Amino acid sequence: MCDLPYVGNITKKHLAKNVGFADVAKNDTWLERVSDFVSAKYVDELTEYLSSEFDESKHVVDVILWRFCADNDLQKT
């Protein structure tokens, strides 16, 4: 991925995912919380594992995890 002025790491991944440039998951607050909960070192580690385990893209894994967290109002404990 490249550097873009005024665009941070999370937004960069979000743009790449939504525009279709890359099959990535964004390391936002929700996915960081899920990763911590399951003791994954990084969001990428979690999404890569789930992507290969369920034969889905990282983008789909991202959306499913994000939607579950948002719908269930999961808060950091």
N, CA, C and O atoms as a printed pandas DataFrame, in Angstrom:
     atom_number atom_name residue_name chain_id  residue_number  x_coord  y_coord  z_coord
0              1         N          MET        A               1    0.845   -1.179    0.000
1              2        CA          MET        A               1    0.000    0.000    0.000
2              3         C          MET        A               1    0.890    1.242    0.000
3              4         O          MET        A               1    2.057    1.181    0.387
4              5         N          CYS        A               2    0.339    2.339   -0.427
5              6        CA          CYS        A               2    1.127    3.561   -0.516
6              7         C          CYS        A               2    0.685    4.555    0.554
7              8         O          CYS        A               2   -0.350    4.386    1.198
8              9         N          ASP        A               3    1.492    5.585    0.723
9             10        CA          ASP        A               3    1.165    6.648    1.662
10            11         C          ASP        A               3    0.347    7.716    0.941
11            12         O          ASP        A               3    0.644    8.087   -0.195
12            13         N          LEU        A               4   -0.669    8.193    1.609
13            14        CA          LEU        A               4   -1.478    9.281    1.082
14            15         C          LEU        A               4   -1.486   10.404    2.110
15            16         O          LEU        A               4   -1.603   10.137    3.307
16            17         N          PRO        A               5   -1.366   11.645    1.674
17            18        CA          PRO        A               5   -1.355   12.740    2.632
18            19         C          PRO        A               5   -2.657   12.798    3.428
19            20         O          PRO        A               5   -3.749   12.689    2.869
20            21         N          TYR        A               6   -2.523   12.970    4.729
21            22        CA          TYR        A               6   -3.649   13.135    5.650
22            23         C          TYR        A               6   -4.530   11.898    5.776
23            24         O          TYR        A               6   -5.638   11.983    6.304
24            25         N          VAL        A               7   -4.057   10.760    5.304
25            26        CA          VAL        A               7   -4.818    9.524    5.394
26            27         C          VAL        A               7   -4.013    8.551    6.243
27            28         O          VAL        A               7   -2.902    8.166    5.878
28            29         N          GLY        A               8   -4.582    8.157    7.383
29            30        CA          GLY        A               8   -3.894    7.252    8.291
30            31         C          GLY        A               8   -4.057    5.791    7.899
31            32         O          GLY        A               8   -4.697    5.469    6.898
32            33         N          ASN        A               9   -3.474    4.922    8.693
33            34        CA          ASN        A               9   -3.446    3.490    8.397
34            35         C          ASN        A               9   -4.845    2.877    8.306
35            36         O          ASN        A               9   -5.121    2.104    7.389
36            37         N          ILE        A              10   -5.725    3.216    9.246
37            38        CA          ILE        A              10   -7.069    2.635    9.239
38            39         C          ILE        A              10   -7.857    3.130    8.028
39            40         O          ILE        A              10   -8.488    2.333    7.334
40            41         N          THR        A              11   -7.827    4.422    7.773
41            42        CA          THR        A              11   -8.558    4.985    6.631
42            43         C          THR        A              11   -7.994    4.457    5.319
43            44         O          THR        A              11   -8.748    4.197    4.382
44            45         N          LYS        A              12   -6.672    4.296    5.243
45            46        CA          LYS        A              12   -6.037    3.766    4.038
46            47         C          LYS        A              12   -6.580    2.371    3.725
47            48         O          LYS        A              12   -6.908    2.074    2.576
48            49         N          LYS        A              13   -6.674    1.520    4.741
49            50        CA          LYS        A              13   -7.202    0.174    4.542
50            51         C          LYS        A              13   -8.689    0.218    4.191
51            52         O          LYS        A              13   -9.158   -0.550    3.351
52            53         N          HIS        A              14   -9.419    1.114    4.832
53            54        CA          HIS        A              14  -10.846    1.262    4.563
54            55         C          HIS        A              14  -11.071    1.646    3.098
55            56         O          HIS        A              14  -11.927    1.072    2.425
56            57         N          LEU        A              15  -10.309    2.606    2.615
57            58        CA          LEU        A              15  -10.434    3.025    1.221
58            59         C          LEU        A              15  -10.063    1.894    0.265
59            60         O          LEU        A              15  -10.775    1.642   -0.707
60            61         N          ALA        A              16   -8.955    1.217    0.536
61            62        CA          ALA        A              16   -8.509    0.118   -0.338
62            63         C          ALA        A              16   -9.562   -0.984   -0.386
63            64         O          ALA        A              16   -9.812   -1.564   -1.443
64            65         N          LYS        A              17  -10.174   -1.271    0.752
65            66        CA          LYS        A              17  -11.195   -2.315    0.836
66            67         C          LYS        A              17  -12.454   -1.899    0.085
67            68         O          LYS        A              17  -12.985   -2.673   -0.712
68            69         N          ASN        A              18  -12.929   -0.700    0.329
69            70        CA          ASN        A              18  -14.197   -0.256   -0.264
70            71         C          ASN        A              18  -14.097    0.016   -1.759
71            72         O          ASN        A              18  -15.067   -0.190   -2.488
72            73         N          VAL        A              19  -12.954    0.469   -2.219
73            74        CA          VAL        A              19  -12.778    0.748   -3.637
74            75         C          VAL        A              19  -12.453   -0.535   -4.400
75            76         O          VAL        A              19  -12.630   -0.604   -5.616
76            77         N          GLY        A              20  -11.980   -1.539   -3.684
77            78        CA          GLY        A              20  -11.677   -2.814   -4.314
78            79         C          GLY        A              20  -10.234   -2.972   -4.736
79            80         O          GLY        A              20   -9.916   -3.848   -5.540
80            81         N          PHE        A              21   -9.350   -2.134   -4.204
81            82        CA          PHE        A              21   -7.935   -2.232   -4.546
82            83         C          PHE        A              21   -7.249   -3.405   -3.861
83            84         O          PHE        A              21   -6.272   -3.943   -4.381
84            85         N          ALA        A              22   -7.751   -3.802   -2.702
85            86        CA          ALA        A              22   -7.085   -4.865   -1.942
86            87         C          ALA        A              22   -8.095   -5.596   -1.076
87            88         O          ALA        A              22   -9.091   -5.022   -0.635
88            89         N          ASP        A              23   -7.820   -6.870   -0.841
89            90        CA          ASP        A              23   -8.658   -7.659    0.070
90            91         C          ASP        A              23   -8.046   -7.550    1.458
91            92         O          ASP        A              23   -7.227   -8.378    1.857
92            93         N          VAL        A              24   -8.450   -6.526    2.181
93            94        CA          VAL        A              24   -7.914   -6.259    3.509
94            95         C          VAL        A              24   -9.056   -6.021    4.482
95            96         O          VAL        A              24  -10.184   -5.720    4.092
96            97         N          ALA        A              25   -8.730   -6.165    5.754
97            98        CA          ALA        A              25   -9.645   -5.779    6.823
98            99         C          ALA        A              25   -9.054   -4.545    7.488
99           100         O          ALA        A              25   -7.837   -4.439    7.640
100          101         N          LYS        A              26   -9.901   -3.627    7.878
101          102        CA          LYS        A              26   -9.388   -2.428    8.544
102          103         C          LYS        A              26   -9.265   -2.697   10.039
103          104         O          LYS        A              26  -10.137   -3.321   10.644
104          105         N          ASN        A              27   -8.198   -2.230   10.611
105          106        CA          ASN        A              27   -7.971   -2.460   12.032
106          107         C          ASN        A              27   -8.620   -1.350   12.866
107          108         O          ASN        A              27   -7.938   -0.554   13.513
108          109         N          ASP        A              28   -9.949   -1.321   12.833
109          110        CA          ASP        A              28  -10.682   -0.319   13.588
110          111         C          ASP        A              28  -10.893   -0.797   15.026
111          112         O          ASP        A              28  -10.445   -1.882   15.396
112          113         N          THR        A              29  -11.567    0.005   15.818
113          114        CA          THR        A              29  -11.790   -0.305   17.231
114          115         C          THR        A              29  -12.499   -1.631   17.418
115          116         O          THR        A              29  -12.118   -2.412   18.291
116          117         N          TRP        A              30  -13.525   -1.908   16.618
117          118        CA          TRP        A              30  -14.291   -3.140   16.778
118          119         C          TRP        A              30  -13.426   -4.365   16.549
119          120         O          TRP        A              30  -13.442   -5.301   17.349
120          121         N          LEU        A              31  -12.674   -4.364   15.464
121          122        CA          LEU        A              31  -11.842   -5.529   15.160
122          123         C          LEU        A              31  -10.670   -5.652   16.127
123          124         O          LEU        A              31  -10.218   -6.761   16.412
124          125         N          GLU        A              32  -10.177   -4.530   16.632
125          126        CA          GLU        A              32   -9.139   -4.592   17.670
126          127         C          GLU        A              32   -9.691   -5.269   18.923
127          128         O          GLU        A              32   -9.004   -6.082   19.542
128          129         N          ARG        A              33  -10.919   -4.943   19.298
129          130        CA          ARG        A              33  -11.535   -5.553   20.483
130          131         C          ARG        A              33  -11.739   -7.053   20.302
131          132         O          ARG        A              33  -11.469   -7.834   21.214
132          133         N          VAL        A              34  -12.215   -7.453   19.128
133          134        CA          VAL        A              34  -12.407   -8.882   18.856
134          135         C          VAL        A              34  -11.063   -9.600   18.887
135          136         O          VAL        A              34  -10.952  -10.686   19.457
136          137         N          SER        A              35  -10.046   -9.003   18.281
137          138        CA          SER        A              35   -8.713   -9.603   18.272
138          139         C          SER        A              35   -8.179   -9.777   19.688
139          140         O          SER        A              35   -7.623  -10.822   20.026
140          141         N          ASP        A              36   -8.349   -8.761   20.505
141          142        CA          ASP        A              36   -7.924   -8.863   21.912
142          143         C          ASP        A              36   -8.691   -9.962   22.630
143          144         O          ASP        A              36   -8.112  -10.731   23.398
144          145         N          PHE        A              37   -9.991  -10.035   22.380
145          146        CA          PHE        A              37  -10.848  -11.015   23.047
146          147         C          PHE        A              37  -10.413  -12.447   22.758
147          148         O          PHE        A              37  -10.464  -13.302   23.642
148          149         N          VAL        A              38   -9.985  -12.713   21.517
149          150        CA          VAL        A              38   -9.578  -14.071   21.141
150          151         C          VAL        A              38   -8.061  -14.255   21.200
151          152         O          VAL        A              38   -7.535  -15.268   20.739
152          153         N          SER        A              39   -7.365  -13.275   21.768
153          154        CA          SER        A              39   -5.912  -13.314   21.961
154          155         C          SER        A              39   -5.119  -13.393   20.657
155          156         O          SER        A              39   -4.056  -14.013   20.607
156          157         N          ALA        A              40   -5.637  -12.767   19.608
157          158        CA          ALA        A              40   -4.875  -12.647   18.362
158          159         C          ALA        A              40   -3.912  -11.475   18.523
159          160         O          ALA        A              40   -4.262  -10.461   19.128
160          161         N          LYS        A              41   -2.717  -11.608   17.991
161          162        CA          LYS        A              41   -1.729  -10.538   18.124
162          163         C          LYS        A              41   -2.116   -9.302   17.319
163          164         O          LYS        A              41   -1.871   -8.170   17.736
164          165         N          TYR        A              42   -2.725   -9.541   16.157
165          166        CA          TYR        A              42   -3.083   -8.450   15.252
166          167         C          TYR        A              42   -4.432   -8.737   14.611
167          168         O          TYR        A              42   -4.860   -9.889   14.531
168          169         N          VAL        A              43   -5.092   -7.689   14.157
169          170        CA          VAL        A              43   -6.345   -7.845   13.413
170          171         C          VAL        A              43   -6.089   -8.692   12.172
171          172         O          VAL        A              43   -6.896   -9.560   11.837
172          173         N          ASP        A              44   -4.979   -8.449   11.490
173          174        CA          ASP        A              44   -4.663   -9.219   10.278
174          175         C          ASP        A              44   -4.538  -10.710   10.573
175          176         O          ASP        A              44   -4.951  -11.539    9.762
176          177         N          GLU        A              45   -3.978  -11.052   11.715
177          178        CA          GLU        A              45   -3.851  -12.462   12.083
178          179         C          GLU        A              45   -5.237  -13.100   12.214
179          180         O          GLU        A              45   -5.468  -14.197   11.706
180          181         N          LEU        A              46   -6.140  -12.423   12.883
181          182        CA          LEU        A              46   -7.501  -12.927   13.063
182          183         C          LEU        A              46   -8.239  -13.031   11.733
183          184         O          LEU        A              46   -8.832  -14.067   11.433
184          185         N          THR        A              47   -8.206  -11.971   10.937
185          186        CA          THR        A              47   -8.972  -11.980    9.688
186          187         C          THR        A              47   -8.384  -12.948    8.664
187          188         O          THR        A              47   -9.128  -13.559    7.897
188          189         N          GLU        A              48   -7.071  -13.093    8.641
189          190        CA          GLU        A              48   -6.460  -14.071    7.727
190          191         C          GLU        A              48   -6.869  -15.491    8.115
191          192         O          GLU        A              48   -7.184  -16.311    7.253
192          193         N          TYR        A              49   -6.862  -15.774    9.418
193          194        CA          TYR        A              49   -7.267  -17.108    9.882
194          195         C          TYR        A              49   -8.729  -17.385    9.517
195          196         O          TYR        A              49   -9.036  -18.426    8.936
196          197         N          LEU        A              50   -9.624  -16.461    9.855
197          198        CA          LEU        A              50  -11.055  -16.672    9.580
198          199         C          LEU        A              50  -11.321  -16.727    8.077
199          200         O          LEU        A              50  -12.167  -17.495    7.618
200          201         N          SER        A              51  -10.606  -15.921    7.324
201          202        CA          SER        A              51  -10.758  -15.916    5.872
202          203         C          SER        A              51  -10.422  -17.287    5.287
203          204         O          SER        A              51  -11.161  -17.805    4.450
204          205         N          SER        A              52   -9.322  -17.865    5.722
205          206        CA          SER        A              52   -8.938  -19.178    5.191
206          207         C          SER        A              52   -9.810  -20.295    5.757
207          208         O          SER        A              52  -10.128  -21.250    5.049
208          209         N          GLU        A              53  -10.195  -20.186    7.016
209          210        CA          GLU        A              53  -11.006  -21.230    7.657
210          211         C          GLU        A              53  -12.395  -21.342    7.018
211          212         O          GLU        A              53  -12.920  -22.443    6.853
212          213         N          PHE        A              54  -12.982  -20.198    6.661
213          214        CA          PHE        A              54  -14.343  -20.195    6.116
214          215         C          PHE        A              54  -14.388  -19.895    4.623
215          216         O          PHE        A              54  -15.468  -19.727    4.058
216          217         N          ASP        A              55  -13.231  -19.828    3.983
217          218        CA          ASP        A              55  -13.134  -19.581    2.545
218          219         C          ASP        A              55  -13.911  -18.327    2.141
219          220         O          ASP        A              55  -14.705  -18.345    1.200
220          221         N          GLU        A              56  -13.669  -17.260    2.862
221          222        CA          GLU        A              56  -14.273  -15.950    2.578
222          223         C          GLU        A              56  -13.154  -14.926    2.446
223          224         O          GLU        A              56  -12.042  -15.142    2.929
224          225         N          SER        A              57  -13.450  -13.833    1.801
225          226        CA          SER        A              57  -12.452  -12.764    1.691
226          227         C          SER        A              57  -12.282  -12.077    3.043
227          228         O          SER        A              57  -13.167  -12.134    3.896
228          229         N          LYS        A              58  -11.147  -11.436    3.223
229          230        CA          LYS        A              58  -10.907  -10.670    4.457
230          231         C          LYS        A              58  -11.920   -9.537    4.572
231          232         O          LYS        A              58  -12.340   -9.171    5.669
232          233         N          HIS        A              59  -12.300   -8.993    3.431
233          234        CA          HIS        A              59  -13.309   -7.931    3.407
234          235         C          HIS        A              59  -14.625   -8.429    4.014
235          236         O          HIS        A              59  -15.237   -7.730    4.822
236          237         N          VAL        A              60  -15.056   -9.618    3.634
237          238        CA          VAL        A              60  -16.312  -10.179    4.158
238          239         C          VAL        A              60  -16.176  -10.466    5.652
239          240         O          VAL        A              60  -17.096  -10.184    6.420
240          241         N          VAL        A              61  -15.047  -11.020    6.068
241          242        CA          VAL        A              61  -14.808  -11.283    7.488
242          243         C          VAL        A              61  -14.892   -9.976    8.277
243          244         O          VAL        A              61  -15.518   -9.924    9.336
244          245         N          ASP        A              62  -14.265   -8.934    7.760
245          246        CA          ASP        A              62  -14.305   -7.611    8.392
246          247         C          ASP        A              62  -15.747   -7.151    8.589
247          248         O          ASP        A              62  -16.135   -6.754    9.688
248          249         N          VAL        A              63  -16.526   -7.206    7.533
249          250        CA          VAL        A              63  -17.912   -6.720    7.592
250          251         C          VAL        A              63  -18.750   -7.540    8.573
251          252         O          VAL        A              63  -19.542   -6.980    9.331
252          253         N          ILE        A              64  -18.580   -8.851    8.563
253          254        CA          ILE        A              64  -19.352   -9.707    9.474
254          255         C          ILE        A              64  -19.003   -9.397   10.924
255          256         O          ILE        A              64  -19.899   -9.230   11.752
256          257         N          LEU        A              65  -17.725   -9.320   11.238
257          258        CA          LEU        A              65  -17.322   -9.027   12.621
258          259         C          LEU        A              65  -17.774   -7.633   13.048
259          260         O          LEU        A              65  -18.278   -7.446   14.156
260          261         N          TRP        A              66  -17.588   -6.660   12.160
261          262        CA          TRP        A              66  -17.997   -5.293   12.478
262          263         C          TRP        A              66  -19.505   -5.217   12.720
263          264         O          TRP        A              66  -19.945   -4.603   13.692
264          265         N          ARG        A              67  -20.292   -5.835   11.848
265          266        CA          ARG        A              67  -21.746   -5.782   11.975
266          267         C          ARG        A              67  -22.202   -6.456   13.265
267          268         O          ARG        A              67  -23.081   -5.939   13.954
268          269         N          PHE        A              68  -21.616   -7.601   13.598
269          270        CA          PHE        A              68  -21.966   -8.300   14.836
270          271         C          PHE        A              68  -21.682   -7.411   16.042
271          272         O          PHE        A              68  -22.521   -7.280   16.932
272          273         N          CYS        A              69  -20.504   -6.804   16.069
273          274        CA          CYS        A              69  -20.141   -5.941   17.199
274          275         C          CYS        A              69  -21.051   -4.723   17.284
275          276         O          CYS        A              69  -21.517   -4.366   18.366
276          277         N          ALA        A              70  -21.301   -4.092   16.156
277          278        CA          ALA        A              70  -22.141   -2.895   16.144
278          279         C          ALA        A              70  -23.577   -3.217   16.531
279          280         O          ALA        A              70  -24.198   -2.469   17.286
280          281         N          ASP        A              71  -24.109   -4.319   16.023
281          282        CA          ASP        A              71  -25.490   -4.694   16.332
282          283         C          ASP        A              71  -25.675   -5.090   17.789
283          284         O          ASP        A              71  -26.754   -4.910   18.354
284          285         N          ASN        A              72  -24.636   -5.623   18.392
285          286        CA          ASN        A              72  -24.734   -6.084   19.766
286          287         C          ASN        A              72  -24.128   -5.103   20.764
287          288         O          ASN        A              72  -24.011   -5.407   21.951
288          289         N          ASP        A              73  -23.743   -3.925   20.275
289          290        CA          ASP        A              73  -23.221   -2.860   21.109
290          291         C          ASP        A              73  -22.164   -3.381   22.093
291          292         O          ASP        A              73  -22.226   -3.104   23.291
292          293         N          LEU        A              74  -21.209   -4.130   21.573
293          294        CA          LEU        A              74  -20.163   -4.688   22.421
294          295         C          LEU        A              74  -19.239   -3.571   22.897
295          296         O          LEU        A              74  -18.701   -2.809   22.094
296          297         N          GLN        A              75  -19.071   -3.490   24.162
297          298        CA          GLN        A              75  -18.202   -2.476   24.769
298          299         C          GLN        A              75  -16.961   -3.134   25.322
299          300         O          GLN        A              75  -16.976   -4.314   25.674
300          301         N          LYS        A              76  -15.902   -2.382   25.398
301          302        CA          LYS        A              76  -14.671   -2.910   25.970
302          303         C          LYS        A              76  -14.900   -3.187   27.445
303          304         O          LYS        A              76  -15.420   -2.346   28.177
304          305         N          THR        A              77  -14.501   -4.387   27.872
305          306        CA          THR        A              77  -14.694   -4.728   29.280
306          307         C          THR        A              77  -13.422   -4.608   30.061
307          308         O          THR        A              77  -13.412   -4.860   31.265
